[in-house]
């Protein structure tokens, strides 16, 4: 365990009132017997540096959501590989000296797909080319994918993902939303905001390609894409699994300083966290 008296944690972002992280973490801490507090704070990227500088030694760590993952990456003194690859940090460990930045979204996607029986892929599809798409790309590469098609409104926006793909030995192709026919894909990861408009024709073309839809959204459900999957009798799952598992990895980090070290009693903690999600739904 990471030895430290620091016991204060929060999730920061803007907006933040919708965040379920306080319920998830509180459930885990109670089961694990960790005497920590976990709150939330509305912080925009312009205020992040000042807010971070104001924290004292009582602070153990932070969870970061949009729009703070980039500035948190820049504020970290050390980065794990997933954070370094994606340029995004959603977890800052403050106890123990240097600020250590992690990206647990990647592991959250990997573990959530495993819940759906998907532990190995050769190819996949990503919808959207924003910040979350980088985490999806790294997660798919960890599952073995070597070919990933990215559906984007502006194909030129895929260039950053293609560069990342070359680092990971993944062939990344760009396809416009207007494409009327798409090759089959075993998994499609949608990384669009929940309120992003998607034309019915585009959603139907994606759904017709089949496979599992893993939509990172959980607050706006059903999304236009999940509704299209339902129309063709396909399987669509929300981002609640990703939310759960990225939080499990955060608890590991806050407790041990390492993302890959399971906690004693972790299964019971995960069950409690699932229960917290279900009661909040």
C-alpha positions in Angstrom: 0.0 0.0 0.0 1.0 3.6 -0.6 1.9 4.9 2.9 0.6 8.4 3.4 -1.7 10.3 5.8 -3.2 12.2 2.9 -7.0 11.4 2.7 -8.7 14.0 0.6 -9.7 13.3 -3.0 -12.1 14.9 -5.5 -13.2 14.7 -9.1 -12.8 18.0 -11.1 -14.3 19.1 -14.4 -16.8 21.4 -16.0 -19.7 20.4 -15.9 -19.3 18.2 -12.9 -22.7 18.0 -11.1 -23.6 14.9 -13.2 -20.5 12.9 -12.1 -21.1 9.6 -10.4 -17.5 9.3 -9.3 -18.3 10.3 -5.7 -20.8 7.4 -5.3 -18.4 4.9 -6.9 -15.4 5.9 -4.8 -17.4 6.2 -1.6 -18.7 2.6 -2.1 -15.2 1.3 -2.7 -13.6 3.1 0.3 -16.3 1.8 2.7 -15.8 -1.8 1.6 -12.0 -1.5 1.7 -11.9 0.3 5.0 -10.1 3.3 3.6 -10.7 6.5 5.7 -10.8 8.9 2.8 -13.2 11.6 1.6 -14.1 12.1 -2.1 -16.0 15.1 -3.4 -16.4 17.0 -6.5 -15.4 20.5 -7.7 -16.3 22.5 -10.8 -13.0 23.5 -12.4 -12.5 24.7 -15.9 -9.2 24.4 -17.8 -8.4 28.1 -17.2 -8.7 27.8 -13.4 -6.9 24.4 -13.1 -3.4 25.5 -12.4 -4.5 27.9 -9.6 -6.7 25.3 -8.0 -4.0 22.6 -8.2 -1.4 24.9 -6.7 -3.8 25.6 -3.7 -3.9 22.0 -2.6 -1.9 21.1 0.6 -0.4 17.9 1.9 -3.8 16.5 3.0 -4.7 15.8 -0.7 -4.1 12.2 -1.9 -5.3 12.6 -5.5 -7.7 13.8 -8.1 -9.9 12.3 -10.8 -10.2 14.5 -13.9 -12.9 14.7 -16.5 -13.5 17.0 -19.4 -12.1 19.6 -20.1 -9.1 18.9 -17.8 -7.4 15.8 -19.2 -5.0 17.7 -21.4 -4.0 20.3 -18.7 -3.7 17.5 -16.1 -1.3 15.7 -18.5 0.8 18.8 -18.8 0.8 19.3 -15.0 2.0 15.8 -14.2 5.7 15.2 -13.3 5.5 11.5 -14.3 3.2 9.7 -16.7 2.2 6.1 -17.2 2.4 4.7 -20.7 -1.3 5.1 -21.5 -1.2 8.8 -20.4 1.9 9.4 -22.5 0.4 7.8 -25.6 -2.9 9.6 -25.4 -1.8 12.9 -24.1 -4.6 12.6 -21.5 -4.6 12.2 -17.7 -7.8 11.4 -15.8 -6.0 10.5 -12.6 -3.4 12.5 -10.6 -1.7 10.9 -7.7 -0.5 13.7 -5.4 0.6 11.7 -2.3 4.2 10.4 -2.2 6.0 13.3 -3.8 5.9 14.0 -7.5 2.5 14.4 -9.3 2.0 11.1 -11.2 -0.5 11.1 -14.1 -2.4 8.1 -15.3 -5.0 7.4 -18.0 -7.4 4.8 -16.6 -9.9 5.3 -19.4 -7.9 3.0 -21.6 -8.0 0.2 -19.0 -11.7 1.0 -18.3 -12.5 0.3 -22.0 -10.4 -2.9 -22.1 -12.1 -4.3 -18.9 -15.6 -3.2 -20.0 -15.2 -5.0 -23.3 -14.0 -8.1 -21.4 -17.3 -8.0 -19.6 -19.0 -8.3 -23.0 -16.8 -11.3 -23.8 -14.4 -9.4 -26.0 -10.7 -10.0 -25.1 -9.1 -10.2 -28.6 -9.7 -8.3 -31.8 -8.1 -8.0 -35.2 -10.0 -5.0 -36.4 -12.6 -2.5 -35.1 -14.2 0.9 -35.7 -14.2 4.1 -33.8 -16.8 6.9 -34.3 -15.4 10.3 -33.6 -11.9 11.7 -33.6 -11.7 13.7 -30.4 -9.8 13.2 -27.2 -11.7 10.1 -26.1 -10.9 8.4 -29.4 -7.2 8.3 -28.5 -8.0 6.2 -25.4 -10.3 4.0 -27.5 -7.5 3.5 -30.1 -4.9 2.5 -27.4 -7.4 0.2 -25.8 -8.2 -1.5 -29.1 -4.5 -1.9 -29.8 -4.0 -3.5 -26.5 -6.6 -6.0 -27.5 -4.6 -6.9 -30.6 -6.4 -4.8 -33.3 -4.1 -3.9 -36.2 -6.8 -2.3 -38.4 -9.0 0.5 -37.1 -11.4 2.5 -39.2 -12.3 6.0 -37.8 -15.6 7.6 -38.8 -15.2 11.4 -38.6 -17.0 14.5 -39.8 -13.7 15.8 -41.0 -11.4 13.0 -42.2 -8.4 15.3 -41.8 -9.1 15.2 -38.0 -8.0 11.6 -38.1 -4.4 12.5 -38.8 -3.5 12.7 -35.1 -5.0 9.2 -34.6 -3.2 7.9 -37.6 0.1 9.1 -36.1 -0.7 7.4 -32.9 -1.6 4.3 -34.8 1.8 4.2 -36.4 3.4 4.2 -33.0 1.2 1.2 -32.1 1.6 -0.7 -35.4 -2.1 -0.1 -36.1 -3.3 0.9 -39.6 -5.8 3.7 -39.1 -8.1 4.7 -41.9 -10.5 7.6 -42.2 -14.1 7.3 -43.4 -16.5 10.2 -43.6 -19.9 10.1 -41.8 -21.6 10.4 -45.2 -20.4 6.9 -46.2 -23.5 4.8 -47.2 -22.0 1.4 -47.0 -19.4 0.2 -44.4 -17.5 -3.0 -44.1 -18.5 -5.2 -41.1 -16.8 -4.5 -37.8 -16.9 -6.8 -34.7 -16.8 -3.8 -32.4 -17.7 -0.1 -32.9 -16.6 2.3 -30.1 -18.6 5.6 -30.2 -16.7 8.5 -28.6 -19.1 11.3 -29.5 -20.7 13.5 -26.8 -24.2 12.3 -25.8 -25.9 15.3 -27.3 -24.0 15.2 -30.6 -26.4 15.1 -33.6 -26.1 12.1 -35.9 -28.1 11.8 -39.1 -30.4 8.8 -39.2 -28.8 7.6 -42.5 -25.3 7.7 -41.0 -26.4 5.9 -37.8 -28.3 3.3 -39.8 -25.2 2.6 -42.1 -23.1 2.1 -39.0 -25.6 -0.2 -37.4 -26.0 -2.2 -40.6 -22.2 -3.1 -40.4 -23.1 -5.1 -37.3 -21.0 -6.1 -34.3 -21.2 -4.7 -30.8 -21.7 -1.0 -30.2 -19.8 0.3 -27.2 -20.9 3.8 -26.6 -18.9 5.7 -24.0 -21.9 7.9 -23.2 -24.0 7.0 -20.1 -25.8 10.2 -19.2 -27.8 10.6 -22.5 -29.3 7.2 -23.3 -30.3 6.0 -25.8 -28.0 7.9 -28.1 -28.7 8.2 -31.8 -26.3 5.4 -32.5 -27.6 3.0 -29.8 -31.1 3.6 -31.1 -30.0 2.6 -34.6 -28.4 -0.6 -33.2 -31.6 -1.4 -31.4 -33.6 -0.9 -34.7 -31.7 -3.6 -36.4 -31.7 -5.9 -33.3 -28.0 -5.4 -32.5 -26.3 -5.1 -29.2 -25.4 -1.7 -27.8 -23.9 -1.1 -24.3 -23.4 2.3 -22.6 -20.3 3.7 -21.0 -21.3 2.7 -17.5 -18.9 -0.3 -17.6 -16.0 2.0 -18.6 -17.0 4.4 -15.8 -17.0 1.5 -13.3 -13.7 0.0 -14.4 -11.7 3.2 -14.8 -12.8 4.1 -11.2 -11.6 0.6 -10.0 -8.2 1.4 -11.5 -8.2 4.8 -9.9 -8.8 3.3 -6.5 -5.9 1.0 -7.0 -3.7 3.9 -7.9 -4.8 6.0 -4.9 -4.2 3.0 -2.6 -1.0 1.4 -3.9 0.5 3.9 -6.4 0.2 1.3 -9.1 -2.6 0.6 -11.6 -1.9 -3.1 -12.1 -1.9 -4.1 -8.4 -5.2 -5.6 -7.4 -6.4 -4.7 -3.9 -7.2 -7.2 -1.1 -11.0 -7.4 -1.2 -11.2 -5.8 -4.7 -14.0 -8.1 -5.8 -16.3 -7.0 -3.0 -15.4 -3.4 -3.7 -16.3 -3.8 -7.4 -19.6 -5.4 -6.4 -20.4 -2.4 -4.2 -19.5 0.0 -6.9 -21.8 -1.8 -9.3 -24.5 -1.5 -6.8 -23.9 2.2 -6.4 -24.3 2.7 -10.2 -27.5 0.6 -10.3 -29.0 2.6 -7.4 -28.2 5.9 -9.1 -29.7 4.8 -12.5 
